[in-house]
Each structure stands twice: as C-alpha cells, then as structure tokens.
Amino acid sequence: MNKSSQQSVLVVDDDLSLTAILTRALERRGFSVTAANTAGQALAAAREREFGKAILDLKLAESSGLQLLPELLALQPRMQVVMLTGYSSIATAVEAIKQGAHNYLCKPADVDEILAAFSDSGHVEAGPVEAFTPPSVDRLEWEHIQRVLQEHEGNISATARALGMHRRTLQRKLNKRPVRR
C-alpha cells in the first residue's frame, strides 16, 4: 500500500450532513476523502481506487455495515475499517471485529477520536479506575435483542419470533436509541 492510499479515506454513512462534516474535517487534516451514502456507492468507490482507511456506519438506509464490511475487505484486504454507530451493542462490536473491522466507535465521535481508532499502537491510556456499575435492565434487554438480531442475520420477523414478541414491538424497541449503562 503506497503513501497516497494510506492518506485516502472512504466515508460510508447514509447521514448526508455527518458525511459532509467528516469529509471536510478529514480533508483539513490532509486526507483525500471519498464519500458514499449507500453500500453500492461504497463498493463502486472501492473498485475504482485504493483506500488506506474506511469509516463505515453500522446502520445504512438499505443495508447493514456488517454486511458491507466483508465485501469491502474482499476488494481491499489491507484497508483499515472503523465501524461507527449510534446503535452500539456488544454483539455488533464483537461481530464487526470478527469480520475484520479495525475498531468500533459509538456516535457521537469526533474526527480526532476516529483517527485515534485507526492507531496500531495498541496502547491504552491508563485513566482513573471507575467502580463497577452493573448495567441496567433496559441495557441488558437492548444487548440481548441485538445479540438475537445478529443471530438471525438482521431478520426482524425471525428475531421477534425467537424473542416471543410482536414484530412491531421489536421494531419500536430497535428504533429507540440504545440505553446508557
């Protein structure tokens, strides 16, 4: 991978304003940025040019970043991918890393945090030790739903049946923001 491709970033997010903000911020830092708002646009861009890095949203309008991730890496195996999501869960984080994501960040994340996520140092700053706080029941429910949804490859109906709840109820729960710990 040459120096110019290391400075090339593919930003894949269906949120047009976030894509524009990330693009401007990365360009100000010297990166060459290509933005894509759909999985098809991202794959077309990956076929046309080599990227050193990609910022990939987990929840795209017509597909999932988890489905797109292996396709992008098949085209460009040396590309580092940071998965960015507003709907974080342990299940999706584990799956993203298993499929080859370099890192996984929760929105909102600023450009400096995203660029730090690409770091290969593996060095984690030691901060103050926080006391263990068990997750809330709502957070545990969110994590469980995400795990079952992942097991059923994103199929809402199959997940609802497995959880023993109505499909519409599950859709309402999935449309809510994830519960904080």
N, C-alpha and C positions, 0 to 999 in steps of 0.2 A: 504494500500500500504506500503510495507516494505521499509527499508532504501536502500537495494540494487536496488530495482526497481526505486526508486527516482533518483539514480545515473545512470540509464540506459536511453540512448537516441537513438531514431530511426531517422536516417537522410534519407530523401527521396528526391532525386534530380536526374534528368537524365544527369546532367553535371558531368562526372566522375572525372574531376580534382577538381571541387568545393567540391564534396563529399569526396574525399581523403583529401583535406585541412581541411575541417570541422572535419572529423574523427580524424585526427592527433591532431588538436588543442584541441578538447574536451577530448581526451584521456590524453593529457598532463595536463589537469585540473582535472583528476581523474574520468572521466566518463567512463562507459562501453558503447561502441558505436556499433550499428549495422547499416550498410549502405544498402540502397535499391535504385535501379535505375529505377524500374518500380512499378506500382501500385500492380501488382501481387506479386512481391518480398516483398513489404511493408506489404501486408495483410498476407502473409505466415509468416513473422517475428513476426507480432502481434499475430498470433495464437500460435506461439511457446514459446514466453516469454513475460513477463510483462515489460512495459516501463513506466517510470515516465514522460518522455518528448518526443516530436517528433518535428523535424524541417521538414516542408513539403513545397516543391516547388509548386507554383501555376500552372505552365505550364510544365507538363510532356510530354514526347515524344508521347505517345499513349493515354493519358487521361489528365484530369484536376485534380489538387489538390483539387479543390472544390468538385469534385465527390468522391474522395478518402476519404476526411475528415470525412463524416458521417459514412462511412464503418469502418474506424479505430476506431472512438469513440464508435461505436456499439460493437466492440470487447473489447475495453478498455476504458470505460466511464470516468475513473479518470485521464487518460493521458492528460497532457497539451500539446497543439499543437501551435506552432508558424508558421504561414504561411509566407513564404519567396518568394519574387517575383521581377523580373526585369521589370515586366509589371504592375505597380501599377495603381489602379484607385479607386475612392471612391466606385463604385458599387461592385467591387470584395472584397474590405476591409469590407464593410457592410455585404456582403453575407458570408464571411469567419467567421466573429464574430457571425452572426446569427446561423451558423451551428455548432458553438462550439469552434472555434479557440480561444486560449487564447490571442493571439496578432497577428499583421500583420506588417511585415517589408519589406522595399524596399531594393533590392540589389543595390549596394554592402553594406553588413553589416558585421562587424567583429564579432568574437566569443563573445567578451565582450558585444556587443550590443544585440546579440541573447540571451545570458544568462540573461541579464537585462530584456529582454522582457518576460521572464518567471516569473519575480518577482511578488509577490502578494501584494506588499506594496501599490500599487495604488498611491504612492507619485510621483508627477511630480516636477522635479526641476524647480524653477522659474528662468527663464533666462531673458535676455533683451527683452523688448516688441518691436516687429517688427511692422512697419507700414503696414497696409493692402495694399496688391498689388493684384488687380483683376487678375484672371487667363487669360492667352492669349486665343485668339480664337481657336488656334490649340489645346490647352489643353482642352478647353471646348468640342471641337469636339471629342477628344480622350475619355473623360469621357462619353459623350453621346453614342459613339459607344460601349464602354464597358458595359454601362447600358442596351442597346438594346440587345447586345450579351448575357448578363446574362438572360434577359427576355426570350430569345429564346433558353436557355439551351445550349449555345455554338454552335448552328447550324448556320454555316456561310451563307448558301443559304437563310434561313429564315430571318436572320438578314439583309442581303443585300436587300432582297425584302422590308422589313419593313423600311429600310433607303432610299429606292429608288435609289440604286446604283448598279453597276455591281459587281458580286461576286469577280472577280479578283481585282477590285479596292479596295474592302473591305479587301481582303487578303493582298494586298500590304500595306495598312494602318496598319493592325494588325501586320505585320512582322517588322515594324519600332519600334524603342524604343519609350516609352512614352515621350511626350513633357513635358519639365520642365515648371513650372508655369511661 
